[in-house]
Amino acid sequence: MTIKDVMSTYRELLQTAREFLEKKGIADAGLDAWYLLAHVFGIDRADFFMYGDEPVSPEKALIYKELVEKRAMHVPLQYITGTQQFMGLEFEVDENVLIPRQETELLAEEVLKVCKGKSVLDICTGSGCIIISLAVLGNLNKAVGTDISPKALEVAERNAKRHNAAVEFIQSDLLEKVKGSYDIIVSNPPYIKSDEYRTLMPEVRDHEPRLALDAGETGLVFYERIIKNLDKYLKPGGYVFFEIGYNQGKEVSHLLYEAGFENINVKKDYSGYDRIVCAKKRLNDIMEE
Ligand code: GLN
């Protein structure tokens, strides 16, 4: 984009940005050009239709130009605008946290069905999107989130504050520093195999935290480590919910089966891929009789 472009109308500016992003191979170039325009100028579609042919402020146009150029470098839109919606709530995001995904809303929805009045632990909380939505929408008795990354937890803390959610965050390698036991444990841990990681789109591979995505040679290491320790942290009769990769339904179910879990259920996402596994911890034998 050139200086001439910043002396233009909203419509012309948008058009130039769209063509520029298309040329740079950005998928959804038009949509991203629009979202950035809305972000910088604080306008919505109605404003655009009313004032689209009026000249823009050159100062703001220069900011817009910078952000469009960032997007052309494959920086995800959400890291540029600094926000992402999840479960109808707005979350702050930056390069230290995974951008909340639509599929993950399914995980939160499943937990919402059973979490009223319960204690819930979210492992690998990242932006805090899961546990904060549950705390806001789910009437929890107790809400705790853990992450290994202190920088991610700073973002999660700010998100909890933003939504006035009573969530305690603990810096911990999975369950390492967690105390007590919970009715429900939920996690969207890293689950991409290292080989696959290298083939991800540049937005994800080069900009989202590797720590939140790469799960070694098999992609299963975090499920294995969590499941191995669940007995201590999950109450008898409690539930565990995992987000999983599209081809991990059988393997994660098997791990839970081997660990003695019952009612193991795999749920598909809207694209028809396995996405959620949930299971129940057995009640103590004495209580079952
Ligand atoms: N819990 C966060 C999310 O689902 C982060 C997950 C992660 O970092 N693996 O978006």
Residues whose N, C-alpha, C, O or C-beta is under 5 A from the ligand:
A	BS01	LIG	L98 I99 P100 R101 T104 C124 T125 G126 S127 I130 N188 P189 P190 A212
